[in-house]
């Protein structure tokens, strides 16, 4: 019998790549997402594998979870979430509900059946802490609750509190990882790298927010997947929260310049003023840098793909998959 694993949010960028990696390692993969499987081309490779089993459902719905949940699975990789600044500014209530209600439902099932959980959190948890780089036990520094951008950070942090609470009280095995600007082939074109590639390859100018001086640490999806599997299976990571990110900083302007260069494009970026576009409900974070010492010490993991290499790989993939540009 093959070992079973579950993935929520399997249709997303990270979920679909994770499913393929686990299938390659010989697991039976049970995936849950909110959309019809035939409507998601991210899953074309996974669904061609006889050991991939897809369930359509909403993690806020206990009946959907009951239908999907495999009591004899070794791990669940919980990725289901609302992501993207524009999405959590448009509908923060759904973001909070999916995070808190859905995660609580899954924790209850996992704890009852002694299924280990790998919960995917975010660098947003740190807020605007100026103590760079961010270590896992650093303070959270957030803005006012009237600013919608902090709803994502708060919802993910509350989920982390729930996981730690059950782990401490019931000795339930769980691990938390925090992502830093993951990108790569198949990503929804609403994020800085994917949106810029999408625009440029469609002949449209990429958008540069507030001059592009903000820095991010962009992490290629294949590197992240390796870290997720290590964190979800190694004994050393039980009860821990671990950053999975690339510690190399790049400005937004540098990232867009790399995209233009790799695309052989002469387009000029369109300058965007976020205050005019989003108003007072938006607040940006100037720097977001992880310490990855813990990941290296506990998991033997560190990213190996530079931003330039990752952008080139992503662009080559898009060129071979023209459906992505429509």
N, C-alpha and C positions, 0 to 999 in steps of 0.2 A: 504494500500500500504506500502510495506517495504521501509525503507530508502535505497537509493542507495549510494554506495561509489565506487571509482575507485582506482586501484593500477597499476602503471607502474612498470615494472620489477618484475611482480608477480611470475615469475618462479624461482627466486633466493631464497637463504636461507631465508632472512628476509621477502621477498614478499610472499612466500608460507606460512610461519608460520602466517604472518599477515592476509592473506586471510582466513585461517582456524579460527583464533580468531574472526574476524569480522563476518564470517558466523555463528559461535557459538553464537554471540551476536544478531543474527536476521537480519543482513543486507543482501541486495542483493549486490554482489560483482562483479564488472566488471574489469577484469584483462587484461593487455596488456603486451606482451613480443615478442621477435624477432623470437622465435623458434616455431615449431609446438607443439601443446599441447601434442600430443601423444608421443613426443620425450622427455618429461620432467617428470620423475617419482616424482619430488618434488610436483607435482600438483595432484597426484593420489587421495588424500583425498579430496581436494577442488573440483575437477571436478566431483566427485560422488555426489555433492550437487546440487540440482536443482536451487539454487539461485546463482550459480557461472556461469559467462558468460565470455568466453575467446575470445580475439582478438589477432591475429597475426599481428604484425606491427613494424615499426621503428619510434621512436619519431622525427626523422629528417624529416620524410615524412608527409606533412600537410594532405594529403588524408588519410593516415593511422590514424592520430589523429582524423580527422573528422568522420571516421567510428566508432572509439572507444568511442569518448567523449560523456558523458551523461550530457546534459545541466541541468537536474534537480537533479543531484547528490549533496549530502550535502558536501562531501569532496573528494579530490583526494590525495592519498599518492604517491608521486613521488619518486620512488626508482630506476628507470632505469638509468644505468650508467655502464661504464667500470670500473671494480675493479680488484685489484691484481697488485702487483709491477711488476711482469713479463709482464703483459698485457699492462700496461701503459708505459713500457720501449720499448716494441716491436712496438707499434702503438700509439704514443701520439697524432697524428693528429685525429684519429677516436675518441679517448677519449675526446678531446676538442670539436669536432663537436657534438658528442652525448650530451655532457653536455650543451654546449652553445646554439646550434641551437634547440635541442630537448626541453630544458627547456624554451627557449624563445617562442617556438610554444605553449607549454602548458600554460604558463603564459597568453598569449594573449587570449586563449580560456577561461581560468578561470576568468580573469578580465572581459571579455565581458558578461559572464553568472553568475557572482558573486558566483563562486564556490571556496570554501576555499581550500588552498593547504598546505599540510605538505611536506616540502622538506627535503630529507635526505642528509646531508652533512657529513663531516668527520673530525676526529681529525688531519688529515694531514694539514688542514687549518692553524694550529698553527705553522707548520714547525718545526724548531729546537729551538724554544724559550726555554730558560733555566729556566724561571720563573715557577717552578713546585709547586703546581698543576696548570693546565691551567683553568682560568675562561673565560667565554664567550666573555668578552670585552678585553682580553689580546692582545698584539701586535702579528702580524704575522712576523716570522723571517725565511726567505727562503734563499736557496742557489742560485747559478748562473742559468740563463735560459738555459745554455748549458747542465745542468744536468737534464735528462729526468724525474727523479722521481718527480720533483716539478711541472710537468704539471698537475698532478691530483689535487694537492693542489690549484693551480692557477685557474683551470677550475671550481672547486667547489666554490671557493671564488667569482669568477665573477658571478656565478649563484646566490649566496647569495646577491651580490650587485644588481642584477636585481630584485630579490624579494623585497628587501628593497625599491628600487626605485619606484616600482609600488605601494607598500603598502603606502609609504609616499605621493605619488602624487594622488592616487585614493582611498585611504582608503580601499584597497582590503585586505581581511583577509588571512593571511598566517602565518606559523610558520616554523622555521628551527630547525632541531635537528642534532647534530654532534655525530657520532658513534665512539666508542673506541673498536677496535679488537673484533668484534662480532663473536661468534662461536656456533656450536651446530649441532644436527642431520641434515643431508642432505647437509651440506656445501660442495661446490666444493673443492676437495682435493688439493688446491694450496696455502693454507694459513698455518700458522705454526701449529695450533692445528689440523685442519682437515687433512693436509698432513702427519703429524707425526702419527696420528691414522691410516690413510690409509696405510702408509708404514709398521708400526709395525704389524698390523693385517694381512698384506700380507706377513709377515716374512722378511721384509726388514728393514735395519737400518734407524732410523730417522735422518734427517740432522740438525746439530747444527751450526749455522752461527757465525763465529768470536768468538768462545768460549762460546757463549750464555750468556754473561754478560748483554746484553741489557735487559731492563725491558719493560713490557707491562701490561696494565690493561685489562684483558680478560673479556668480558661481554657475559653472556649466552643469547641465542636468545629469550627465553621466557620472560626474564626480559625486554629486549629491546622492544619487541612487546607491552608489557603493557605500557611502557613509550611512545611509538609512538602513541598509541590510545589516551592516556590522552592528549598528546601534540596536537594532531590533532583535538580534540573535545572541550577542555576546553577554555572558553572565556579568562581566565587569560593568556594564552600562545600566543594569537594573537599578531603579531608584534615582537615576541621574538625569539632569538636563544638560544638553550638549549643543554647542554652536556648530552648525555645518555651513561654512562660508569660506570665501576666498579672502584672505587678509590683505590682498593687494588693492589699493584704492585707485580708482579712476574717476575723473570728473565726467559729468554727463556730456560735456562738450567733446572730451576725448573719445568717449564711446561712440558718439554719432560720427565723429571724424573717421574712426576705424571702419564703421559701416559704409560710409561713402567711399572710402578708399577700396575696401574689399569688393564693392559693387561696381567699381570703375565709373562712379557717378560724379557729375559736375554740379549737381543740385546744391543749393545753399539752404541751410536750416531756416525754418520759419521761427521767429522769436515770439514766445508766448509769455504773457504776464499772468501769473497764476492768480494774483489778487483781482484782476479784471475778470478772469474766466470763472473762478470759483467763489470769490468774495471772502468774507470773514470766516466761513465754515471750513476753510482749508488752512492747514499749517504744514509747511515742509520741514524736513529734517536735513540740516546741511551736511552732516557726515554720519556714516553708519558702517562701523568697522568691527569685525569680530576678532576676538582672541580664539585661536583654534588649538591652543595648547592642550586643552582637555581632550579634544577629539583625537589628537595625536597620541597622547599618553594612554588613554583608555582603549581606543579603537585601532591605533596605528594608521589613522586616516589623515590625509591632507590632500587638498585639491591639486591636480596636476595639469589642468588646462588653463592656459592664459586667456585673457579676454580676446585678444587678437585671434588666437587659434579657434576659440569657441564661436566667434562671429563668422569666421571663414567657413567653419563646418556647417553652421546654421544656414548661411547663404547658399552653400552648395546643395544642401538638402532642399531648400525652397526651390532652387532652379530645377531640381529633379522631380519636384512635386508641385506642378503649377496650379493644382486645385487650391492650394493654400492661399493664393493671391486673389481669389474671387470671393 
